[in-house]
Amino acid sequence: MANTNIITVKDVNIRTMTKDGKDYICITDIAKQKNETDPNGVIGNWMRNRNTIEYLGLWETLYNPNFNPLEFEGFRSQAGLNAFTLSPSQWIETTRAIGLISQAGRYGGTYARSDIAFKFANWVAVEFELYLVMEFQRLKAKEQEQIGWTAKRELSKINYRIHTDAIKRHLIPEEVTREQAAMKYAEEADVLNVAMFGMIAKQWREANPELKGNIRDYATINELICLSNMENINAVLINDGMPQGERLIKLNQIAIHQMQVLEDNEGRKLLKAAN
């Protein structure tokens, strides 16, 4: 299933999608920059061009092992002639091309692999191509950032389950109420918060009333890595029966050391080991 997005380039909304790990941009939307009422006509004129056919043929030769070179040669020999016409669907069906995708329906259109789409945008308007590349790169950078963030959050969640299981087995008395159990977990979570951030969750919320979420939602990637490690270590210390106060000091020492390493000896000041 394709993942879709929309980027805005010079007040024009342009659809993008990722299918089978490949990025596509809707050139029907790009064509509206030149002719909003007849974008298909713009694409048709582009595909009549001999340079376009040669570029598409070379692209398919490089990336598509199933490309039909004989049909391509037929199109190339006719490209540029007054009577020559070629639609995206004809090109796809005849040559078994993969660089273009033609989707029917009200919200359909012609999509092209990103480098082909950039080539088309250049033909439409050089300035528009530059803005398109900039916005598309911004979109991909944001996606990569989100992937990294999600991965670290999931790692933190997995370690949190290990952590809370250790609390349940070693710190919580038998037959406690659900509210008591929840309070105990909150205290252990705050042990890590104090060791890492120097404050408990409630203090952070009071200091940042305009922010949504919790203190860990605003942590850096390095801080999340450190927290994940600390959750595992805290679970081991709980299993060993170490009192909470002693664990806090030890975890803070670990946090300081790990952040110094992760931040290239520019670690932040955390809770001091001495009371």
C-alpha positions in Angstrom: 0.0 0.0 0.0 1.3 3.4 -1.0 2.0 6.2 1.6 0.8 9.6 0.4 1.7 13.1 1.3 1.2 16.7 0.0 3.8 19.4 -0.4 3.0 23.0 -1.3 5.2 24.6 -3.9 4.4 28.3 -4.8 0.8 27.9 -3.7 0.3 24.7 -5.7 -0.5 21.5 -3.7 1.5 18.6 -5.1 0.8 15.0 -4.1 3.6 12.6 -3.4 3.6 8.9 -2.6 6.0 6.2 -1.6 5.3 2.8 -3.2 7.4 -0.3 -2.7 10.1 1.9 -1.1 10.2 4.2 -4.2 9.3 7.9 -4.2 6.8 9.3 -6.7 5.6 12.9 -7.3 2.4 13.8 -9.2 3.3 15.5 -12.4 -0.3 16.2 -13.1 -0.2 18.6 -10.1 3.1 20.1 -11.4 1.5 20.7 -14.8 -1.2 22.9 -13.2 1.6 25.4 -12.6 1.6 25.9 -16.4 -2.1 25.2 -17.2 -4.5 24.7 -14.4 -7.4 23.7 -16.6 -5.6 21.2 -18.9 -2.7 19.6 -17.0 -2.9 16.5 -19.2 -2.3 18.6 -22.3 0.9 19.9 -20.7 2.1 16.4 -20.0 1.2 15.4 -23.6 3.2 18.2 -25.0 6.2 17.2 -22.8 6.0 13.6 -24.0 6.0 14.6 -27.7 9.4 16.1 -27.2 12.3 14.0 -28.5 14.6 14.9 -25.6 11.9 13.7 -23.2 11.6 10.3 -24.9 15.3 9.9 -24.9 15.6 10.8 -21.2 12.7 8.4 -20.2 14.2 5.6 -22.3 17.7 6.0 -20.8 16.1 6.1 -17.3 14.2 2.9 -17.9 17.3 1.2 -19.4 19.2 2.0 -16.2 16.6 1.1 -13.6 14.2 -1.3 -15.3 15.4 -4.8 -16.4 12.0 -5.5 -18.0 12.0 -2.4 -20.2 11.1 -3.0 -23.9 13.9 -1.3 -25.9 12.3 -2.1 -29.3 9.1 -0.2 -28.6 11.2 2.6 -27.2 13.1 2.9 -30.5 9.8 3.1 -32.3 8.7 6.1 -30.2 12.1 7.8 -30.4 12.1 7.6 -34.2 8.7 9.4 -34.3 9.2 11.9 -31.5 9.2 15.5 -32.6 7.0 14.9 -35.7 3.9 17.0 -36.0 1.6 13.9 -35.9 3.3 12.2 -33.0 1.4 11.9 -29.8 2.1 9.8 -26.7 0.2 9.5 -23.4 1.7 8.3 -20.1 -0.5 5.2 -20.2 0.6 4.3 -23.7 4.2 4.7 -22.7 3.8 2.5 -19.6 1.8 -0.3 -21.4 3.9 -0.4 -24.5 7.4 -0.3 -23.0 6.6 -1.8 -19.6 7.9 1.4 -18.0 8.1 1.8 -14.2 9.2 5.4 -14.0 5.7 6.7 -14.6 2.4 5.5 -12.9 -1.0 6.5 -14.3 -3.9 6.4 -11.9 -7.5 6.8 -13.1 -10.4 8.4 -11.2 -11.4 11.7 -9.8 -8.3 11.9 -7.6 -6.0 10.1 -10.0 -3.2 11.5 -12.1 0.2 10.7 -13.5 3.0 10.1 -11.0 6.7 10.0 -11.8 9.7 8.8 -9.9 11.2 11.8 -8.2 14.1 12.4 -10.6 11.8 12.2 -13.6 9.4 14.6 -11.9 12.2 17.1 -11.3 13.0 16.9 -15.0 9.4 17.6 -15.9 9.3 20.5 -13.4 12.4 22.0 -15.1 10.6 21.8 -18.4 7.6 23.6 -16.9 9.7 26.3 -15.2 13.2 26.3 -13.8 12.3 28.3 -10.8 9.4 25.9 -10.0 11.8 23.0 -10.2 14.1 24.6 -7.6 11.3 25.2 -5.2 9.9 21.7 -5.8 13.3 20.0 -5.0 13.6 22.1 -1.8 10.2 21.2 -0.5 10.5 17.5 -1.4 13.9 17.3 0.4 12.3 19.0 3.4 9.5 16.3 3.4 12.0 13.4 3.2 14.2 14.9 6.0 11.1 15.2 8.2 10.1 11.6 7.4 13.6 10.3 8.3 13.5 12.3 11.5 10.2 10.8 12.4 11.5 7.3 11.7 14.4 7.8 14.0 12.2 9.3 16.7 9.6 6.5 16.5 12.4 3.8 16.7 13.8 5.4 19.8 10.4 5.8 21.4 9.6 2.1 20.7 12.9 1.1 22.2 12.0 3.1 25.3 8.6 1.5 25.5 10.1 -2.0 25.3 12.5 -1.3 28.1 9.8 0.4 30.1 7.9 -2.9 30.1 11.0 -4.7 31.5 11.3 -2.0 34.0 7.7 -2.0 35.3 7.7 -5.8 35.5 10.7 -5.7 37.8 8.9 -3.1 40.0 5.8 -5.3 40.2 7.8 -8.4 41.3 10.2 -6.7 43.7 8.8 -3.4 45.1 5.0 -3.7 45.2 3.5 -5.7 48.1 0.9 -8.3 47.5 -2.7 -7.4 47.2 -2.2 -3.7 46.5 -4.9 -1.7 44.8 -4.5 -0.6 41.2 -4.1 3.1 42.4 -1.3 2.1 44.7 0.4 0.2 41.9 0.1 3.1 39.6 1.6 5.4 42.2 4.5 3.1 42.7 5.2 3.1 38.9 5.0 6.9 38.8 7.6 7.2 41.6 10.0 4.9 39.7 9.5 6.8 36.5 10.3 10.0 38.4 13.5 8.4 39.7 14.7 8.2 36.1 13.4 11.7 35.3 15.3 13.2 38.2 18.4 11.2 37.3 18.2 12.3 33.7 16.5 15.7 33.7 16.9 16.9 37.3 13.1 17.1 38.0 10.0 15.0 38.3 7.3 14.9 35.7 5.0 17.2 37.7 7.7 19.8 38.1 8.3 19.8 34.3 4.6 20.3 33.6 4.4 23.2 36.0 7.4 24.8 34.4 6.1 24.2 30.9 2.3 24.7 31.0 2.2 25.7 27.3 3.7 22.4 26.1 1.6 19.3 25.4 2.7 15.7 26.3 5.4 14.9 28.9 9.0 15.5 29.5 10.2 12.6 27.4 8.3 13.7 24.4 10.7 16.7 24.2 13.9 14.6 24.9 16.7 14.4 22.3 17.6 11.2 20.6 20.6 10.9 22.8 18.5 11.4 26.0 16.1 8.7 24.8 19.0 6.3 24.2 20.3 7.1 27.7 16.9 6.6 29.3 16.4 3.2 27.6 19.8 2.1 29.0 18.9 3.4 32.5 15.5 1.6 32.5 17.3 -1.7 32.0 19.9 -0.9 34.6 17.2 0.2 37.1 15.4 -3.1 36.6 18.6 -4.9 37.5 19.2 -2.7 40.6 15.6 -3.3 41.7 16.1 -7.1 41.4 19.2 -6.7 43.6 17.1 -5.0 46.3 19.0 -1.7 46.2 17.0 1.1 48.0 15.5 3.8 45.8 17.7 6.6 47.1 20.9 4.7 46.4 19.6 3.8 42.9 18.8 7.4 42.2 22.4 8.4 42.9 23.9 5.5 40.9 21.5 6.2 37.9 22.4 9.8 37.9 26.1 9.0 37.8 25.4 6.6 34.8 23.3 9.3 33.1 26.1 11.9 33.4 28.7 9.5 32.0 26.6 8.2 29.1 25.5 11.7 28.1 29.1 12.9 28.2 30.0 10.1 25.8 26.9 10.7 23.6 27.3 14.4 23.5 31.0 14.2 22.8 32.1 15.4 26.3 29.5 18.2 26.3 27.0 16.5 28.7 24.4 18.5 30.5 24.5 19.1 34.2 22.2 16.5 36.0 21.5 15.6 39.6 24.6 15.7 41.8 25.6 12.4 43.3 26.0 13.9 46.8 23.0 15.0 48.9 
